[in-house]
Amino acid sequence: MVNILAISGSLRAASTNSALVEALARNAPAGCRVIVYDGLGRLPIFNPDDEGERTPHAASDLIDAVTAADGIIVSCPEYAHGVPGGLKNALDWLVSRDAAVAKPAMLAHASPRSLYARAALAEIMRTMSFALYDGGLEIALLGKKPPEVEAILAEPANVTAMRDALSAFAEFIRTR
């Protein structure tokens, strides 16, 4: 069984990125389990003085979840042409740990317009030594209301796209 941790970079209640990672969890193919991380909003602001014995519980939970996963998927909105602060903060908690080193990672996108954030996030994750998978997933959900989002994510072509992306990413993980 390949265990994948999915992280949404958005804290919005009606986040399309969160809906996408939840849909990935629901549509995981056989042999693949996707667990959605839901602690982004509970993480304190990263402070290097709070590492080691002083690491906050919420940060330890994130570090442990990333360490335990075979790979991670990140779905991230774009704010002001960049990565949202909450997601960057989460990644900062991983910087001095081994959790990210050579950890397979895939990016998923709920907006075709998030080009700046995609590039920035890829650069951050490569710098942190994640093994970034060249493939990914994009399902256009930008500007859609929750009922529309759920309908789009339930479309057979999108369910197939999610399963295919997860299968390809799981194979990438297995071959590392």
N, CA, C and O of each residue as an XYZ file, in Angstrom:
704
protein
N       0.849     -1.181      0.000
C       0.000      0.000      0.000
C       0.892      1.241      0.000
O       1.795      1.368      0.827
N       0.630      2.149     -0.934
C       1.339      3.427     -0.990
C       0.519      4.449     -0.216
O      -0.649      4.680     -0.528
N       1.128      5.054      0.786
C       0.450      6.048      1.617
C       0.901      7.446      1.220
O       2.086      7.777      1.278
N      -0.065      8.253      0.818
C       0.201      9.610      0.342
C      -0.486     10.600      1.264
O      -1.655     10.436      1.614
N       0.248     11.624      1.650
C      -0.303     12.713      2.451
C      -0.651     13.854      1.502
O       0.205     14.319      0.748
N      -1.898     14.305      1.534
C      -2.335     15.408      0.677
C      -2.529     16.652      1.531
O      -3.179     16.616      2.576
N      -1.945     17.764      1.058
C      -1.999     19.024      1.799
C      -2.611     20.095      0.911
O      -2.148     20.327     -0.206
N      -3.649     20.741      1.408
C      -4.209     21.909      0.738
C      -3.542     23.138      1.329
O      -3.413     23.263      2.547
N      -3.120     24.041      0.462
C      -2.485     25.271      0.911
C      -3.466     26.364      1.248
O      -3.067     27.509      1.463
N      -4.744     26.036      1.299
C      -5.780     27.027      1.578
C      -6.477     26.724      2.894
O      -6.687     25.565      3.253
N      -6.830     27.788      3.605
C      -7.590     27.648      4.849
C      -9.070     27.994      4.665
O      -9.855     27.861      5.604
N      -9.456     28.435      3.469
C     -10.850     28.815      3.219
C     -11.789     27.629      3.401
O     -11.466     26.505      3.016
N     -12.944     27.886      3.986
C     -13.931     26.826      4.192
C     -14.394     26.238      2.864
O     -14.611     25.030      2.769
N     -14.547     27.060      1.853
C     -15.015     26.601      0.542
C     -13.860     26.524     -0.454
O     -14.033     26.831     -1.634
N     -12.709     26.123      0.008
C     -11.510     26.064     -0.831
C     -11.640     25.012     -1.922
O     -12.003     23.865     -1.658
N     -11.338     25.419     -3.154
C     -11.320     24.460     -4.255
C     -10.107     23.533     -4.140
O     -10.174     22.378     -4.558
N      -9.010     24.023     -3.582
C      -7.840     23.175     -3.381
C      -8.119     22.096     -2.344
O      -7.706     20.949     -2.514
N      -8.807     22.452     -1.284
C      -9.183     21.458     -0.277
C     -10.164     20.450     -0.864
O     -10.067     19.254     -0.588
N     -11.097     20.923     -1.664
C     -12.042     20.012     -2.316
C     -11.301     19.039     -3.226
O     -11.655     17.862     -3.304
N     -10.277     19.530     -3.911
C      -9.511     18.668     -4.802
C      -8.764     17.585     -4.030
O      -8.786     16.426     -4.443
N      -8.110     17.922     -2.930
C      -7.386     16.885     -2.182
C      -8.352     15.902     -1.534
O      -8.045     14.715     -1.429
N      -9.510     16.379     -1.100
C     -10.527     15.469     -0.557
C     -11.012     14.507     -1.636
O     -11.216     13.321     -1.374
N     -11.196     15.024     -2.851
C     -11.627     14.170     -3.965
C     -10.545     13.150     -4.317
O     -10.855     12.009     -4.661
N      -9.292     13.554     -4.232
C      -8.206     12.598     -4.468
C      -8.268     11.464     -3.444
O      -8.077     10.299     -3.792
N      -8.529     11.800     -2.206
C      -8.635     10.774     -1.161
C      -9.799      9.821     -1.446
O      -9.673      8.611     -1.260
N     -10.923     10.366     -1.897
C     -12.096      9.535     -2.188
C     -11.886      8.647     -3.413
O     -12.479      7.572     -3.514
N     -11.054      9.090     -4.327
C     -10.912      8.393     -5.608
C      -9.577      7.673     -5.761
O      -9.162      7.365     -6.878
N      -8.913      7.407     -4.661
C      -7.627      6.717     -4.734
C      -7.813      5.324     -5.327
O      -8.737      4.604     -4.952
N      -6.936      4.948     -6.251
C      -7.029      3.607     -6.838
C      -6.580      2.540     -5.839
O      -6.005      2.847     -4.795
N      -6.853      1.297     -6.180
C      -6.428      0.179     -5.329
C      -4.919      0.251     -5.115
O      -4.165      0.567     -6.035
N      -4.496     -0.043     -3.904
C      -3.076     -0.036     -3.580
C      -2.526      1.329     -3.224
O      -1.319      1.500     -3.052
N      -3.418      2.296     -3.116
C      -2.999      3.672     -2.840
C      -3.970      4.286     -1.831
O      -5.186      4.234     -2.019
N      -3.435      4.858     -0.776
C      -4.268      5.520      0.233
C      -3.835      6.980      0.313
O      -2.646      7.278      0.422
N      -4.809      7.888      0.259
C      -4.532      9.317      0.383
C      -5.150      9.807      1.684
O      -6.354      9.675      1.904
N      -4.315     10.371      2.536
C      -4.757     10.937      3.811
C      -4.613     12.446      3.707
O      -3.553     12.949      3.334
N      -5.672     13.165      4.035
C      -5.661     14.620      3.931
C      -5.195     15.223      5.254
O      -5.769     14.951      6.308
N      -4.159     16.037      5.185
C      -3.650     16.757      6.355
C      -4.560     17.948      6.608
O      -4.847     18.726      5.698
N      -5.012     18.085      7.845
C      -5.954     19.169      8.155
C      -5.444     20.116      9.245
O      -6.234     20.837      9.855
N      -4.141     20.121      9.494
C      -3.610     20.926     10.593
C      -2.970     22.235     10.199
O      -2.354     22.887     11.041
N      -3.093     22.645      8.943
C      -2.411     23.851      8.477
C      -2.742     25.075      9.332
O      -1.849     25.848      9.677
N      -4.008     25.252      9.673
C      -4.433     26.424     10.438
C      -4.024     26.403     11.895
O      -4.127     27.423     12.576
N      -3.566     25.278     12.383
C      -3.152     25.169     13.789
C      -1.651     25.348     13.986
O      -1.173     25.398     15.120
N      -0.910     25.446     12.887
C       0.542     25.586     13.011
C       0.927     26.978     13.496
O       0.449     27.974     12.953
N       1.778     27.059     14.503
C       2.284     28.376     14.909
C       3.263     28.879     13.843
O       3.773     28.103     13.035
N       3.506     30.157     13.857
C       4.474     30.731     12.925
C       5.838     30.127     13.221
O       6.266     30.047     14.372
N       6.512     29.703     12.153
C       7.816     29.064     12.305
C       8.812     29.998     12.969
O       8.930     31.173     12.622
N       9.523     29.435     13.933
C      10.601     30.148     14.616
C      11.703     29.124     14.867
O      11.478     28.159     15.598
N      12.888     29.305     14.281
C      13.965     28.334     14.489
C      14.315     28.114     15.967
O      14.848     27.064     16.326
N      14.021     29.086     16.812
C      14.287     28.917     18.246
C      13.356     27.879     18.880
O      13.614     27.397     19.983
N      12.267     27.538     18.170
C      11.300     26.581     18.709
C      11.472     25.178     18.137
O      10.547     24.367     18.184
N      12.645     24.895     17.601
C      12.899     23.550     17.086
C      13.485     22.664     18.176
O      13.780     23.121     19.280
N      13.646     21.404     17.848
C      14.190     20.454     18.823
C      13.184     20.156     19.911
O      12.017     19.883     19.626
N      13.623     20.204     21.143
C      12.755     19.897     22.277
C      11.590     20.874     22.394
O      10.568     20.556     23.004
N      11.740     22.051     21.818
C      10.702     23.082     21.926
C       9.715     23.055     20.764
O       8.839     23.917     20.691
N       9.832     22.087     19.852
C       8.941     22.034     18.695
C       7.495     21.915     19.165
O       7.164     21.004     19.924
N       6.632     22.826     18.721
C       5.223     22.758     19.109
C       4.562     21.461     18.631
O       4.946     20.897     17.605
N       3.586     21.008     19.374
C       2.893     19.751     19.067
C       2.344     19.742     17.636
O       2.493     18.751     16.922
N       1.715     20.835     17.221
C       1.127     20.884     15.876
C       2.200     20.733     14.802
O       1.965     20.092     13.777
N       3.372     21.317     15.026
C       4.473     21.186     14.067
C       5.019     19.763     14.076
O       5.342     19.217     13.021
N       5.124     19.161     15.252
C       5.571     17.769     15.348
C       4.620     16.838     14.607
O       5.053     15.893     13.947
N       3.327     17.108     14.718
C       2.337     16.286     14.008
C       2.552     16.362     12.499
O       2.490     15.342     11.812
N       2.806     17.564     11.978
C       3.073     17.726     10.547
C       4.348     16.979     10.156
O       4.355     16.228      9.181
N       5.399     17.179     10.899
C       6.681     16.533     10.605
C       6.512     15.016     10.607
O       7.010     14.331      9.714
N       5.813     14.497     11.606
C       5.576     13.047     11.687
C       4.741     12.553     10.508
O       5.017     11.486      9.959
N       3.728     13.315     10.118
C       2.864     12.905      9.001
C       3.642     12.865      7.687
O       3.477     11.937      6.894
N       4.484     13.863      7.456
C       5.297     13.882      6.236
C       6.311     12.749      6.274
O       6.524     12.077      5.265
N       6.934     12.530      7.419
C       7.924     11.460      7.560
C       7.293     10.100      7.287
O       7.890      9.267      6.605
N       6.100      9.868      7.809
C       5.434      8.572      7.672
C       4.900      8.315      6.270
O       4.754      7.160      5.871
N       4.608      9.355      5.525
C       4.032      9.192      4.191
C       5.080      8.708      3.197
O       6.264      9.020      3.317
N       4.622      7.945      2.218
C       5.501      7.522      1.129
C       5.711      8.652      0.136
O       6.716      8.685     -0.575
N       4.763      9.577      0.088
C       4.847     10.733     -0.799
C       3.816     11.751     -0.370
O       2.913     11.448      0.410
N       3.955     12.977     -0.890
C       2.968     14.008     -0.575
C       2.465     14.669     -1.850
O       3.159     14.747     -2.864
N       1.236     15.138     -1.753
C       0.619     15.929     -2.819
C       0.265     17.274     -2.210
O      -0.292     17.336     -1.114
N       0.583     18.343     -2.912
C       0.239     19.686     -2.451
C      -0.640     20.343     -3.502
O      -0.299     20.369     -4.685
N      -1.769     20.870     -3.064
C      -2.663     21.652     -3.917
C      -2.716     23.050     -3.318
O      -3.131     23.231     -2.173
N      -2.293     24.029     -4.099
C      -2.027     25.350     -3.541
C      -2.666     26.463     -4.359
O      -2.505     26.503     -5.578
N      -3.388     27.368     -3.703
C      -3.869     28.545     -4.421
C      -2.730     29.536     -4.637
O      -1.630     29.367     -4.112
N      -3.010     30.545     -5.400
C      -2.027     31.610     -5.617
C      -2.568     32.892     -5.004
O      -3.675     33.326     -5.323
N      -1.781     33.492     -4.125
C      -2.135     34.769     -3.515
C      -1.066     35.778     -3.888
O       0.109     35.578     -3.580
N      -1.457     36.851     -4.543
C      -0.529     37.924     -4.916
C       0.704     37.374     -5.638
O       1.836     37.767     -5.355
N       0.456     36.461     -6.572
C       1.513     35.829     -7.365
C       2.460     34.973     -6.544
O       3.615     34.793     -6.929
N       1.996     34.442     -5.423
C       2.884     33.632     -4.604
C       2.165     32.529     -3.853
O       0.955     32.337     -3.978
N       2.953     31.815     -3.070
C       2.467     30.729     -2.228
C       1.849     31.347     -0.979
O       2.460     32.228     -0.375
N       0.664     30.915     -0.573
C       0.056     31.457      0.647
C       0.956     31.259      1.866
O       1.663     30.257      1.975
N       0.918     32.212      2.764
C       1.768     32.194      3.943
C       1.598     30.955      4.806
O       2.579     30.442      5.345
N       0.380     30.470      4.945
C       0.148     29.286      5.778
C       0.869     28.065      5.254
O       1.441     27.296      6.027
N       0.847     27.880      3.941
C       1.543     26.736      3.354
C       3.053     26.917      3.456
O       3.770     25.973      3.789
N       3.534     28.106      3.175
C       4.975     28.373      3.289
C       5.437     28.136      4.720
O       6.517     27.589      4.942
N       4.633     28.540      5.680
C       4.942     28.312      7.087
C       5.066     26.817      7.377
O       5.988     26.391      8.072
N       4.138     26.025      6.845
C       4.197     24.576      7.051
C       5.487     24.011      6.472
O       6.150     23.191      7.107
N       5.839     24.445      5.278
C       7.076     23.973      4.662
C       8.298     24.414      5.478
O       9.270     23.668      5.595
N       8.246     25.618      6.038
C       9.359     26.096      6.868
C       9.604     25.178      8.064
O      10.751     24.984      8.466
N       8.532     24.608      8.641
C       8.698     23.692      9.770
C       9.447     22.428      9.354
O       9.985     21.725     10.209
N       9.489     22.130      8.060
C      10.160     20.925      7.561
C      11.596     21.174      7.110
O      12.343     20.224      6.879
N      11.989     22.439      6.982
C      13.270     22.781      6.360
C      14.462     22.088      7.016
O      15.294     21.518      6.310
N      14.565     22.118      8.305
C      15.757     21.569      8.959
C      15.587     20.099      9.350
O      16.395     19.561     10.107
N      14.562     19.462      8.847
C      14.286     18.055      9.169
C      14.631     17.179      7.963
O      14.816     17.673      6.851
N      14.713     15.894      8.205
C      14.937     14.956      7.115
C      13.639     14.559      6.418
O      13.676     13.852      5.411
N      12.508     14.993      6.926
C      11.208     14.570      6.397
C      11.055     14.850      4.908
O      10.437     14.062      4.192
N      11.608     15.960      4.436
C      11.440     16.339      3.035
C      12.512     15.766      2.119
O      12.307     15.691      0.908
N      13.634     15.365      2.666
C      14.769     14.934      1.846
C      14.414     13.671      1.062
O      14.150     12.612      1.631
N      14.419     13.820     -0.255
C      14.116     12.737     -1.203
C      12.669     12.238     -1.110
O      12.341     11.194     -1.672
N      11.804     12.976     -0.406
C      10.390     12.577     -0.293
C       9.695     12.878     -1.615
O       9.689     14.031     -2.046
N       9.110     11.878     -2.271
C       8.381     12.138     -3.510
C       7.224     13.116     -3.268
O       6.496     13.011     -2.280
N       7.078     14.055     -4.182
C       6.024     15.068     -4.051
C       5.429     15.366     -5.418
O       6.128     15.378     -6.432
N       4.131     15.604     -5.421
C       3.404     15.941     -6.641
C       2.567     17.193     -6.380
O       2.036     17.375     -5.284
N       2.455     18.040     -7.378
C       1.620     19.226     -7.273
C       0.306     18.984     -7.991
O       0.273     18.404     -9.076
N      -0.778     19.437     -7.371
C      -2.113     19.377     -7.969
C      -2.658     20.797     -7.979
O      -2.362     21.591     -7.085
N      -3.448     21.110     -8.986
C      -3.905     22.487     -9.147
C      -5.406     22.548     -9.411
O      -5.957     21.769    -10.189
N      -6.045     23.500     -8.737
C      -7.474     23.725     -8.925
C      -7.725     24.957     -9.787
O      -8.874     25.332    -10.017
N      -6.661     25.582    -10.259
C      -6.799     26.779    -11.091
C      -5.733     26.769    -12.182
O      -4.554     26.560    -11.898
N      -6.142     26.992    -13.420
C      -5.158     27.077    -14.499
C      -4.367     28.382    -14.468
O      -3.400     28.534    -15.215
N      -4.767     29.324    -13.613
C      -4.104     30.633    -13.565
C      -3.028     30.747    -12.500
O      -2.403     31.801    -12.385
N      -2.791     29.721    -11.730
C      -1.860     29.836    -10.606
C      -0.412     29.568    -11.029
O       0.302     28.818    -10.364
N       0.008     30.169    -12.112
C       1.326     29.886    -12.680
C       2.479     30.378    -11.813
O       3.495     29.692    -11.698
N       2.342     31.550    -11.202
C       3.414     32.073    -10.355
C       3.590     31.211     -9.112
O       4.713     30.882     -8.731
N       2.474     30.848     -8.480
C       2.552     30.009     -7.278
C       3.112     28.635     -7.620
O       3.880     28.073     -6.840
N       2.744     28.090     -8.766
C       3.275     26.785     -9.175
C       4.796     26.844     -9.254
O       5.494     25.992     -8.705
N       5.292     27.859     -9.942
C       6.747     27.989    -10.103
C       7.423     28.209     -8.753
O       8.461     27.609     -8.474
N       6.846     29.060     -7.921
C       7.436     29.343     -6.610
C       7.411     28.099     -5.730
O       8.403     27.785     -5.072
N       6.291     27.393     -5.713
C       6.176     26.199     -4.886
C       7.151     25.117     -5.355
O       7.797     24.464     -4.535
N       7.254     24.930     -6.656
C       8.201     23.945     -7.186
C       9.629     24.307     -6.774
O      10.407     23.434     -6.389
N       9.969     25.582     -6.855
C      11.314     26.025     -6.469
C      11.563     25.785     -4.980
O      12.626     25.295     -4.599
N      10.597     26.123     -4.146
C      10.726     25.909     -2.704
C      10.922     24.425     -2.413
O      11.809     24.049     -1.646
N      10.100     23.592     -3.021
C      10.154     22.163     -2.714
C      11.430     21.511     -3.253
O      11.986     20.618     -2.614
N      11.892     21.950     -4.414
C      13.164     21.423     -4.923
C      14.317     21.857     -4.008
O      15.214     21.065     -3.715
N      14.287     23.091     -3.569
C      15.323     23.596     -2.667
C      15.350     22.805     -1.366
O      16.412     22.591     -0.782
N      14.181     22.374     -0.920
C      14.083     21.580      0.304
C      14.446     20.114      0.078
O      14.431     19.325      1.023
N      14.764     19.745     -1.137
C      15.175     18.391     -1.527
C      14.031     17.397     -1.662
O      14.265     16.189     -1.622
N      12.794     17.874     -1.820
C      11.725     16.964     -2.202
C      12.061     16.397     -3.573
O      12.687     17.082     -4.383
N      11.664     15.177     -3.846
C      11.807     14.576     -5.171
C      10.531     14.907     -5.942
O       9.552     14.163     -5.881
N      10.545     16.010     -6.654
C       9.336     16.521     -7.307
C       9.030     15.729     -8.570
O       9.845     15.653     -9.490
N       7.858     15.150     -8.594
C       7.349     14.383     -9.730
C       7.016     15.351    -10.860
O       6.376     16.378    -10.635
N       7.449     15.022    -12.073
C       7.209     15.908    -13.221
C       5.749     15.971    -13.632
O       5.299     16.983    -14.169
N       5.009     14.908    -13.388
C       3.586     14.911    -13.709
C       2.824     15.670    -12.648
O       3.421     16.222    -11.724
N       1.542     15.700    -12.769
C       0.715     16.389    -11.782
C      -0.733     16.271    -12.178
O      -1.113     15.395    -12.954
N      -1.526     17.150    -11.644
C      -2.952     17.121    -11.918
C      -3.487     18.535    -11.900
O      -3.147     19.330    -11.024
N      -4.318     18.840    -12.862
C      -5.029     20.123    -12.858
C      -6.487     19.857    -13.218
O      -6.796     19.267    -14.253
N      -7.362     20.304    -12.342
C      -8.800     20.294    -12.613
C      -9.280     21.700    -12.326
O      -9.202     22.169    -11.190
N      -9.777     22.378    -13.353
C     -10.157     23.787    -13.239
C     -11.419     23.956    -12.396
O     -12.517     23.581    -12.809
N     -11.238     24.526    -11.211
C     -12.344     24.751    -10.277
C     -12.480     26.221     -9.892
O     -13.381     26.580     -9.134
N     -11.605     27.061    -10.401
C     -11.578     28.470    -10.035
C     -12.936     29.136    -10.225
O     -13.556     29.022    -11.282
N     -13.381     29.825     -9.195
C     -14.618     30.602     -9.262
C     -15.890     29.792     -9.141
O     -16.984     30.342     -9.272
N     -15.774     28.510     -8.896
C     -16.960     27.650     -8.792
C     -17.445     27.588     -7.342
O     -16.646     27.611     -6.406
N     -18.735     27.510     -7.176
C     -19.355     27.352     -5.858
C     -19.271     25.876     -5.450
O     -19.132     25.012     -6.316
N     -19.352     25.572     -4.150
C     -19.198     24.185     -3.696
C     -20.041     23.148     -4.438
O     -19.512     22.085     -4.764
N     -21.332     23.398     -4.727
C     -22.073     22.364     -5.472
C     -21.511     22.137     -6.883
O     -21.497     21.008     -7.374
N     -21.051     23.212     -7.528
C     -20.434     23.075     -8.851
C     -19.118     22.322     -8.753
O     -18.818     21.478     -9.598
N     -18.331     22.622     -7.724
C     -17.045     21.957     -7.516
C     -17.263     20.455     -7.369
O     -16.582     19.659     -8.017
N     -18.202     20.072     -6.526
C     -18.471     18.647     -6.309
C     -18.939     17.972     -7.595
O     -18.556     16.835     -7.871
N     -19.764     18.660     -8.382
C     -20.234     18.089     -9.649
C     -19.071     17.899    -10.625
O     -18.980     16.872    -11.296
N     -18.198     18.879    -10.698
C     -17.037     18.791    -11.599
C     -16.127     17.650    -11.160
O     -15.667     16.868    -11.993
N     -15.866     17.548     -9.869
C     -14.982     16.503     -9.362
C     -15.584     15.103     -9.521
O     -14.852     14.113     -9.538
N     -16.898     15.017     -9.635
C     -17.574     13.722     -9.811
C     -17.712     13.318    -11.278
O     -18.113     12.192    -11.571
N     -17.387     14.215    -12.196
C     -17.477     13.877    -13.622
C     -16.550     12.695    -13.907
O     -15.412     12.672    -13.440
N     -17.032     11.719    -14.671
C     -16.221     10.526    -14.942
C     -14.821     10.836    -15.484
O     -13.854     10.183    -15.091
N     -14.701     11.805    -16.363
C     -13.380     12.141    -16.922
C     -12.443     12.658    -15.829
O     -11.246     12.370    -15.855
N     -12.975     13.413    -14.878
C     -12.135     13.938    -13.793
C     -11.793     12.860    -12.771
O     -10.687     12.849    -12.229
N     -12.726     11.957    -12.504
C     -12.431     10.828    -11.618
C     -11.309      9.989    -12.230
O     -10.382      9.576    -11.534
N     -11.400      9.748    -13.520
C     -10.353      9.002    -14.221
C      -9.026      9.747    -14.162
O      -7.981      9.139    -13.930
N      -9.063     11.065    -14.373
C      -7.834     11.868    -14.324
C      -7.193     11.791    -12.938
O      -5.972     11.686    -12.823
N      -8.011     11.844    -11.889
C      -7.473     11.745    -10.530
C      -6.842     10.381    -10.290
O      -5.736     10.288     -9.757
N      -7.542      9.328    -10.681
C      -7.014      7.973    -10.479
C      -5.740      7.750    -11.287
O      -4.782      7.150    -10.801
N      -5.740      8.240    -12.523
C      -4.545      8.092    -13.362
C      -3.355      8.850    -12.771
O      -2.237      8.337    -12.746
N      -3.602     10.076    -12.296
C      -2.528     10.870    -11.695
C      -1.994     10.186    -10.440
O      -0.782     10.127    -10.235
N      -2.882      9.675     -9.607
C      -2.457      8.980     -8.391
C      -1.701      7.693     -8.721
O      -0.703      7.375     -8.074
N      -2.168      6.961     -9.713
C      -1.485      5.729    -10.112
C      -0.083      6.024    -10.626
O       0.870      5.325    -10.285
N       0.037      7.055    -11.442
C       1.353      7.431    -11.986
C       2.281      7.907    -10.872
O       3.466      7.575    -10.861
N       1.739      8.688     -9.933
C       2.553      9.165     -8.817
C       2.966      7.998     -7.920
O       4.105      7.947     -7.456
N       2.049      7.063     -7.674
C       2.383      5.877     -6.866
C       3.489      5.072     -7.541
O       4.377      4.556     -6.863
N       3.449      4.961     -8.848
C       4.514      4.252     -9.567
C       5.840      5.001     -9.433
O       6.889      4.381     -9.258
N       5.797      6.320     -9.514
C       6.997      7.138     -9.292
C       7.576      6.863     -7.901
O       8.788      6.722     -7.745
N       6.707      6.788     -6.904
C       7.141      6.504     -5.530
C       7.783      5.113     -5.457
O       8.853      4.948     -4.871
N       7.128      4.123     -6.052
C       7.621      2.746     -5.976
C       8.987      2.572     -6.648
O       9.778      1.726     -6.231
N       9.261      3.357     -7.674
C      10.505      3.179     -8.430
C      11.672      3.977     -7.854
O      12.778      3.920     -8.393
N      11.452      4.708     -6.787
C      12.532      5.506     -6.183
C      13.345      4.671     -5.227
O      14.296      5.172     -4.626
